[in-house]
Amino acid sequence: MTIRFGGIASGLDTESMIKEMMRAHRMRADKIFHEKTRTEWRKAEYNSLRNDILNFRNKLFDNFQVNSSKFNPKSVISSNTSILTATASTEAGNVTNRVEVKSLASGVNLASGSEISKKDDQGNINRSNLAAQLGLNLSGTDLRTKQVGDDENVKYFTMNINGKEIEVMPEKDTMQDLVRKINRADAGVHAVYDMNHDRFFLRTTGTGEEAKIRFDIPTQKPSENGEELVNKLPGTITAERSAVTNLFNALLNPKGNDGEPVLHFNEEGEEQGVGWFITKGTTTELKGKNAEISVNGIKFEGATNNISVAGITYNLQSLTPDNEPITITINNDINKAVDTVKEFVDLYNSLVGTIQDKLKEPFHRDFHPLTDEQKREMSDREVEQWEEKARSGMLRNDAGLSRFLSNLRLDISNPIEGLSEDSQYKSLASIGVTTGQWSSGAVLEINENKLREALANDPDVLNKLFRGDDGMISRLRERALDMTDRTRGYLYNLAGTTDEADPNSSLGRRLNNFERQLADFERRMKMVEDRYWKQFTAMEKAMDQMNNQSNWLMMQFMNPNG
């Protein structure tokens, strides 16, 4: 390390002198810094434009390519929206249909009709009250034991819902545990236990005849009551627990002692006791109902309350009164089609406008990037204003971007291949969508009257022009790849994907080179500065020695007798 003496003997401001001497050397470093910073700014600008073009390409696909009905929309009018609404796809014709809603789709809803336990027994599980709630196969031979954690000989059994086995531990599980196990079994049913009302609910997650709740149920004698059945089950549960007895009585005698249903299954608005099913064998299967409609006298069914027929989806709300069909009228919606074209034009013009602005942005040669030292000498507002001008024009007259815009104009202007020879609409210009003058930004313009006339003559004209194999969407998405693709993309090869220096792009490699140059320059500047300090230090030492000798001689002259 160089020992530095700053003007002790000479009285010179050595540090300031060396700083000024180094400033001349650092002019070369500042030039490299300016080039590096401008390259970083250009790279960031290119990355931003690449993201804009990627978003443009993705929106072309998401908003237009995958949705054929967007280019040929239909208007749907229902004579009674409280009973029936509808939506129509491109395939739907312009028709008026008379529709009757015969039935609505429903699932299975199973519930306990009253409290299923005493207050002191609320929320606990045992084999008997579980059977009363769900009608499951819980025969004594199914009861087994296993180790759970530190507990040995934990009793458990396996129940079956819709083919899904669920393991239950009566002495450990609560009703909420059972609910969680059922809901996690992916059996197509959803369970709820309401502790406040002490009621258990099961429902199918879907609707229609395919929605079901299927139980395995042991065959029992209809004459057996709850107490007799409970006493046949091994284990610690006895009939003295009134909750157990009440539940099995409810299962086997669904109307209860007062004639009201205790456990019921909702079907067509009527309550049917679950206990009725238990005498029918070892398996009980409760099914939902399909929705049914009549369209112009022809019946159709569906598992949900949304039934699609010939491109029209009917959304069922409620049943129609007898002999009072709902009228559904389908027509072409020209207004929505025009809005779709406007949406496309806005998307296109937004991208073209952004690129045009960058190509025309003025470049201020006299405004270089500021160094940290220069920023310290300026106010924040001055720095902001300076850098706004310094960053301007980074992409001015860029050849690759100009070529991209020219190709977009060609894509828009050229006729679509593969259309019928006698078609009068083969280009966007033929339906009133044209490109403006280059001086005005080359954005798209719409002749709305001409567009509406084309839509009236050929309602599917937009699908033909935009969504075909050589349609406008495919053309523009492919053109966007010329700029963004990771193999051939102009912007990717030029600037990569991030603002950081990277070896995969030309600007990234240039930034790496600038960083190496600056690092080498800093090492050289350190050597130069150390040399200056050594030279000044040697001068200070020499002057100090001369001063000492001068002082000694002066002392000798002043003291001749010395």
Residue pairs with C-beta under 8 A, 6 or more apart in sequence:
2 530
2 533
2 534
2 537
3 537
4 14
4 533
4 536
4 537
5 14
5 536
5 537
5 540
5 541
6 13
6 14
6 15
6 536
7 13
7 14
7 540
8 540
8 544
9 540
9 541
9 543
9 544
9 547
10 539
10 540
10 543
12 536
14 533
14 536
14 540
17 536
18 529
18 532
18 533
18 536
21 532
22 525
22 528
22 529
22 532
25 525
25 528
26 525
28 521
29 518
29 521
29 522
29 525
30 371
32 514
32 517
32 518
32 521
33 369
33 371
33 518
34 368
34 369
35 514
36 511
36 514
36 515
36 518
37 369
38 369
38 394
39 507
39 510
39 511
39 514
40 499
40 511
41 369
41 391
41 394
42 394
42 395
42 495
42 507
43 495
43 496
43 499
43 505
43 507
43 508
43 511
44 499
45 358
45 394
45 395
46 395
46 491
46 494
46 495
46 507
47 491
47 495
47 496
47 497
47 498
47 499
49 354
49 355
49 358
49 395
49 401
49 483
49 491
50 483
50 484
50 489
50 491
50 492
50 495
50 497
52 351
52 354
53 351
53 480
53 483
53 484
53 491
54 480
54 484
56 347
56 348
56 351
56 476
56 480
57 476
57 477
57 480
57 481
57 484
59 347
60 347
60 473
60 476
60 477
60 480
61 473
61 477
63 70
63 343
63 347
64 70
64 71
64 340
64 344
64 466
64 467
64 473
65 467
65 473
65 474
65 477
68 89
68 90
68 463
68 467
69 88
69 89
69 90
70 340
71 90
71 337
71 340
71 460
71 462
71 463
71 466
71 467
72 90
72 332
72 337
72 459
72 460
72 462
72 463
73 332
73 333
73 336
73 337
73 340
74 87
74 88
74 89
74 90
74 92
74 330
74 331
74 332
74 333
75 330
75 331
75 332
75 333
75 336
76 85
76 86
76 87
76 88
76 312
76 328
76 329
76 330
77 328
77 329
77 331
78 84
78 85
78 86
78 326
78 327
78 328
79 326
79 327
79 328
80 326
81 317
82 317
82 318
83 101
83 316
83 317
83 318
83 319
83 320
83 326
84 99
84 101
84 314
84 315
84 316
84 317
84 320
84 326
84 328
85 314
85 315
85 317
86 312
86 313
86 314
86 315
86 328
86 330
87 312
87 313
87 315
88 311
88 312
88 313
88 330
89 311
89 312
89 313
90 311
90 460
90 463
91 310
91 311
92 310
92 311
92 312
92 330
93 310
93 311
93 330
94 330
94 331
94 332
95 329
95 330
96 327
96 328
96 329
96 330
97 295
97 296
97 312
97 327
97 328
97 330
98 295
98 296
98 297
98 325
98 326
98 327
99 293
99 294
99 295
99 314
99 320
99 325
99 326
99 327
99 328
100 293
100 294
100 320
100 325
100 326
101 291
101 292
101 293
101 316
101 317
101 318
101 319
101 320
101 326
102 292
102 293
102 294
102 299
102 319
103 289
103 290
103 291
103 292
103 319
104 289
104 291
104 305
104 316
104 318
104 319
105 207
105 208
105 288
105 289
105 290
105 291
105 302
105 303
105 304
105 305
105 316
106 207
106 288
106 289
107 203
107 204
107 205
107 206
107 207
107 208
107 211
107 288
108 189
108 202
108 203
108 204
108 211
108 212
108 213
108 265
108 266
108 286
108 287
108 288
109 201
109 202
109 203
109 204
109 265
109 266
110 134
110 201
110 202
110 203
110 213
110 263
110 264
110 265
110 274
110 286
111 199
111 200
111 201
111 202
111 263
111 264
111 266
112 133
112 199
112 200
112 201
112 250
112 262
112 263
113 250
113 260
113 261
113 262
113 263
113 264
113 271
114 199
114 250
114 256
114 260
114 262
115 197
115 198
115 199
116 129
116 132
116 133
116 198
116 199
116 200
116 243
116 246
116 247
116 250
117 123
117 124
117 129
117 198
117 243
117 246
117 247
118 242
118 243
121 241
121 243
122 195
122 198
123 174
123 175
123 176
123 193
123 195
124 174
124 175
125 168
125 170
125 173
125 174
125 175
125 177
125 178
126 170
126 235
126 237
126 241
126 244
127 138
127 143
127 157
127 170
127 233
127 235
127 237
128 138
128 226
128 229
128 230
128 233
128 237
128 244
128 247
128 248
129 243
129 244
129 247
130 136
130 138
130 159
130 168
130 170
130 178
131 138
131 247
131 248
131 251
132 226
132 244
132 246
132 247
132 248
132 250
132 251
132 263
133 200
133 247
133 263
134 159
134 161
134 200
134 202
134 215
135 215
135 217
135 251
135 274
135 277
135 278
135 284
136 159
136 160
136 161
136 215
136 216
136 217
137 159
137 160
137 215
137 216
137 217
137 218
137 282
138 157
138 159
138 218
138 233
139 218
140 232
140 233
140 234
140 235
142 157
142 158
143 155
143 156
143 157
143 234
143 235
144 155
144 156
144 157
145 152
145 153
145 154
145 155
145 156
146 153
146 154
146 156
147 153
147 154
148 154
148 169
148 172
151 172
154 169
154 171
154 172
155 169
155 170
155 171
155 235
156 167
156 168
156 169
156 170
157 167
157 168
157 170
158 165
158 166
158 167
158 168
159 165
159 166
159 168
159 216
160 166
160 215
160 216
161 182
161 185
161 187
161 189
161 213
161 214
161 215
162 187
162 188
162 189
162 212
162 213
162 214
163 187
163 214
164 185
164 186
164 187
165 185
166 181
166 182
166 185
166 187
167 181
168 178
168 181
170 235
170 237
171 236
173 181
175 193
175 195
175 200
176 193
178 191
178 193
179 191
179 192
179 193
182 189
182 190
182 191
182 202
183 190
183 191
188 204
188 205
188 206
188 211
188 212
189 202
189 203
189 204
189 205
189 213
190 202
190 203
190 204
190 205
191 200
191 201
191 202
192 200
192 201
193 199
193 200
193 201
194 200
194 201
202 213
204 211
204 212
204 213
204 288
205 211
206 288
206 303
206 304
207 288
207 289
207 291
207 303
207 304
207 305
208 288
208 289
208 290
208 291
208 302
208 303
208 304
209 287
209 288
209 289
209 290
209 303
210 288
210 303
211 287
211 288
211 303
212 285
212 286
212 287
212 288
213 285
213 286
214 283
214 284
214 285
214 286
215 283
215 284
215 285
216 282
216 283
217 277
217 278
217 281
217 282
217 283
217 284
218 282
219 279
219 281
219 282
220 229
220 252
220 278
220 279
222 252
222 279
224 252
225 245
225 248
225 249
225 252
225 253
226 239
226 244
226 245
226 246
226 247
226 248
226 249
226 250
226 251
226 252
227 239
227 245
227 248
227 249
229 248
229 252
230 237
230 238
230 239
230 244
230 245
230 248
231 238
231 239
237 244
238 244
239 245
249 256
249 262
250 256
250 262
250 263
250 275
251 263
251 274
251 275
251 278
252 275
252 278
253 262
253 273
253 275
254 261
254 262
254 263
254 264
254 272
254 273
254 274
254 275
254 276
255 261
255 262
255 273
256 262
261 271
261 272
261 273
262 273
263 273
263 274
263 275
264 271
264 272
264 273
264 274
265 271
265 272
265 273
265 274
265 277
265 286
267 289
268 289
277 284
277 286
278 284
290 301
290 302
290 303
291 301
291 302
291 303
291 304
291 305
291 307
291 316
292 299
292 300
292 301
293 299
293 300
293 307
293 314
293 316
294 300
294 325
295 309
295 314
300 307
300 309
301 307
302 308
305 315
305 316
305 317
306 313
306 314
306 315
306 316
307 313
307 314
307 316
308 314
312 328
312 330
314 328
320 326
332 455
332 459
334 452
334 455
334 456
337 455
337 459
337 462
338 448
338 451
338 452
338 455
340 462
341 433
341 446
341 451
341 462
342 446
344 466
345 433
345 444
345 445
345 446
348 408
348 412
348 443
348 444
348 476
349 441
349 443
349 444
352 405
352 408
352 441
352 442
352 443
353 441
353 443
355 401
355 404
355 405
356 405
356 441
356 442
358 394
358 395
358 396
358 398
358 401
359 395
359 396
359 397
359 398
359 401
359 402
359 405
360 396
361 392
361 393
361 394
361 395
361 396
362 392
362 393
362 396
363 392
363 393
363 394
363 396
364 389
364 390
364 392
364 393
367 386
367 389
367 390
367 392
368 390
369 387
369 390
370 378
370 383
370 386
370 387
370 390
375 383
378 386
395 401
400 483
400 490
400 491
400 494
404 479
404 482
404 483
404 490
405 442
407 479
407 482
408 442
408 476
408 479
409 435
409 442
411 472
411 475
411 476
411 479
412 428
412 433
412 435
412 444
412 472
413 427
413 428
413 429
413 435
414 427
415 426
415 427
416 426
416 427
416 464
416 465
416 468
416 470
416 471
416 472
417 470
418 468
418 469
418 470
419 425
419 426
419 464
419 468
423 458
423 464
424 430
424 457
425 431
425 454
425 458
425 461
425 464
425 465
426 465
427 465
428 434
428 444
428 465
428 472
430 454
431 450
431 451
431 454
431 455
431 461
431 462
431 465
432 446
432 447
432 448
432 449
432 450
432 451
432 454
433 444
433 445
433 446
433 447
433 451
434 444
434 445
434 447
435 442
435 443
435 444
435 445
436 442
436 443
436 444
436 445
454 461
455 461
455 462
458 464
464 471
465 471
465 472
466 472
466 473
467 473
468 474
481 488
481 489
482 488
482 489
482 490
483 489
483 490
483 491
483 492
484 491
484 492
485 492
486 492
492 505
493 505
493 506
494 505
494 506
494 507
495 505
495 506
495 507
495 508
496 502
496 504
496 505
496 507
496 508
500 508
501 508
501 511
501 512
501 515
502 508
503 509
503 512
555 562
556 562
